[in-house]
Amino acid sequence: MKVTISSLQFKADVKLESFIREKVTKVSNLFDGVIGSDVILKLDQATTHDNKIAEIRILIPGNDLFAKKQAKSFEEAVDSATDALKKQITRHKEKVKGL
């Protein structure tokens, strides 16, 4: 499975990218039909501390699963986004089994 990481307006370090790949791979392993995933990291222009945004899209046949979270650090944002995606994958698996 391919994980594409894009960081807008800054350069993500290797440590952050490996953390993201690990988290997204764990979530993707919950469902067999995952084609790939896209992660976009952004810096919000607001002056608040919660200015790090992580958007994660998991590509599966039919629909894509998407989560966007904002936090004080990219690690926190990715963590909460992957938690949301775990719930979405669980719901999607139940929906597929029900058909």
C-alpha positions, 0 to 999 in steps of 0.5 A, a space after each residue: 500500500 502506498 502512503 503519499 505525504 504532502 506538506 504545504 508551506 514547510 518541509 516535514 522531517 524524516 521522523 514525522 514522516 515515519 510516524 505518519 507512515 506507521 500510523 496510517 499503515 496500522 489503520 489501513 491494515 484493518 481493512 483488506 481493500 485499501 488501495 492507498 492513502 494520501 496525507 496532507 499537512 498544513 499550517 493554519 495562518 491563525 495565531 492560535 497554538 492549534 495551527 497544525 492541520 492533518 488531512 488523511 484520505 484512505 483510498 478504498 474501492 467505491 468510497 474514500 474515507 477522509 478525516 481532517 483534524 487540527 491540533 497543537 502538533 502534527 503528531 496529535 492531529 495525525 493521532 486523532 485523524 487516525 482514530 476517526 478513520 478507525 471508526 469509519 473503517 469499522 462502520 464501512 466493514 459492517 456495511 459491506 458485511 450487511 450487503 
